[in-house]
Amino acid sequence: MAHLLSTENFEKIGEFIYRKSGIHLEKEKHYDKLAKYIDKRAVELEVDNFRKYFFKLRFDDKDGIEFQELMNAVTVNETYFFREKDQFEVLVESILPDLDKIMPKNRPLRILSSPCSTGEEPYSMILHIVEEGELIERRDVEVVGIDIDSTVIEKAQKARYTERSVHAIPKDILGRWFVKKNLGYQLGDDLMGTVDFQVANIFDKQMMRKLGKFDVIFSRNMLIYFDDASRKEVAMTFYDMLNPGGYVLLGHAEYMSRIVSVFNAKKMGRTLVYQK
Ligand SMILES: C[S@@+](CC[C@H](N)C(=O)[O-])C[C@H]1O[C@@H](n2cnc3c(N)ncnc32)[C@H](O)[C@@H]1O
C-alpha cells in the first residue's frame, strides 16, 4: 500500500522538522520510518491525506501534542551508562574540584545534560559524584537533564534500566546503587530524584533561559544530527547559559573548534573540554 507521505512532501516536512528542532533527516535513510509514522498518526487523527495532517501539525496544534508526537518518532535516543567514561572521570577529578575553588561558595554547582535521553548520562554524573564522595560533603551539586523527546524523559524519571544499558557500570557500583529486578535494574531510593528532568527543545530560547545558568554542560551525541548552522546556534546558546569559567563537553565525534571560536579548548587528561 502506498504511504500518505510522498517523496516530494518528505522535503516539506523535513524542512519543518529541521527548522523547529535542528534535526536533519535524509530521504534515503529516514523516508520509510517517517512515512510509516505519518500513516499511523493519520489513522489516529482520522485524517485521510498528508495535507490535512501537515495542516494540523503546523496550524492546529495549540497544545503542542502533534509536534511532541512527531519529535518522539524521529529522535535517535541511543545511550548507556558510563558511555565515553573518561569524561565523567575528568568531571569529578578535575572540573568540579576546580570550579569548587573559583565559584562562590554559597551556591550549588550546576550541571546540564543536554540531551539526556533516558537518563543514563546525568545519572552517570551522579554516580561518579557520589562514588568520589568528597566534593558532595562540602558542596551542593544540581544536575538537570533535558531532552526534546517526552517518552525518554518519562523513562528517565522512572529510572528502570535494561542489562544492556548498565553493562559498562562496574559490578560493585551497580550493586551499591541499583536494585536488581526481573528484567533489569531499578535505580535505588538513595539516588531517585537526584536529577531534575525536563522536556525541552534546545532551540527554544525562552525555555533555555528558564533553566538558568550552569557551570558545566554535557552535550554529547546530538550535534551529529544537526547541520553547521544549527550547531552554531546551539553552541552560542550554551555559551549564554554558562557562567564565566564554565565548561562544555561534547561527544567524542564532535568538535567545538569547527563550530564557533568563543570557547578556550583545553585538554584534561585524554578529554577535550571547552571553557567560557
Ligand atoms: C543519541 S542521544 C544522546 C544521549 C546522551 N547525551 C549520550 O551521549 O548518550 C540524542 C538525543 O538528542 C535529543 N535531541 C535531538 N534534538 C534535540 C533538540 N532540538 N533539543 C533537545 N534534545 C534533542 C534526542 O531526543 C535524543 O534523545
The ligand as a MOL file (V3000), in Angstrom:
LIG
                    3D

  0  0  0     0  0            999 V3000
M  V30 BEGIN CTAB
M  V30 COUNTS 27 29 0 0 0
M  V30 BEGIN ATOM
M  V30 1 C 21.8830 9.8260 20.8090 0
M  V30 2 S 21.0270 10.6310 22.1210 0 CHG=1
M  V30 3 C 22.3880 11.1460 23.1160 0
M  V30 4 C 22.1520 10.8950 24.6000 0
M  V30 5 C 23.3670 11.1350 25.5160 0
M  V30 6 N 23.7790 12.5250 25.5020 0
M  V30 7 C 24.5280 10.2450 25.1380 0
M  V30 8 O 25.5030 10.7380 24.5380 0
M  V30 9 O 24.4960 9.0430 25.4360 0 CHG=-1
M  V30 10 C 20.4940 12.1140 21.2830 0
M  V30 11 C 19.2950 12.7920 21.9420 0
M  V30 12 O 19.1680 14.1320 21.4260 0
M  V30 13 C 17.8080 14.5030 21.5900 0
M  V30 14 N 17.5550 15.7140 20.7830 0
M  V30 15 C 17.5670 15.8220 19.4250 0
M  V30 16 N 17.2480 17.0780 19.0580 0
M  V30 17 C 17.0490 17.7780 20.2030 0
M  V30 18 C 16.6870 19.1410 20.4760 0
M  V30 19 N 16.4580 20.0100 19.4840 0
M  V30 20 N 16.5600 19.5320 21.7750 0
M  V30 21 C 16.7790 18.6460 22.7930 0
M  V30 22 N 17.1010 17.3460 22.5840 0
M  V30 23 C 17.2460 16.9160 21.3000 0
M  V30 24 C 17.0830 13.2400 21.1160 0
M  V30 25 O 15.7440 13.1920 21.5530 0
M  V30 26 C 17.9540 12.1220 21.7010 0
M  V30 27 O 17.4150 11.6080 22.8970 0
M  V30 END ATOM
M  V30 BEGIN BOND
M  V30 1 1 1 2
M  V30 2 1 2 3
M  V30 3 1 2 10
M  V30 4 1 3 4
M  V30 5 1 4 5
M  V30 6 1 5 6
M  V30 7 1 5 7
M  V30 8 2 7 8
M  V30 9 1 7 9
M  V30 10 1 10 11
M  V30 11 1 11 12
M  V30 12 1 11 26
M  V30 13 1 12 13
M  V30 14 1 13 14
M  V30 15 1 13 24
M  V30 16 1 14 15
M  V30 17 1 14 23
M  V30 18 2 15 16
M  V30 19 1 16 17
M  V30 20 1 17 18
M  V30 21 2 17 23
M  V30 22 1 18 19
M  V30 23 2 18 20
M  V30 24 1 20 21
M  V30 25 2 21 22
M  V30 26 1 22 23
M  V30 27 1 24 25
M  V30 28 1 24 26
M  V30 29 1 26 27
M  V30 END BOND
M  V30 END CTAB
M  END
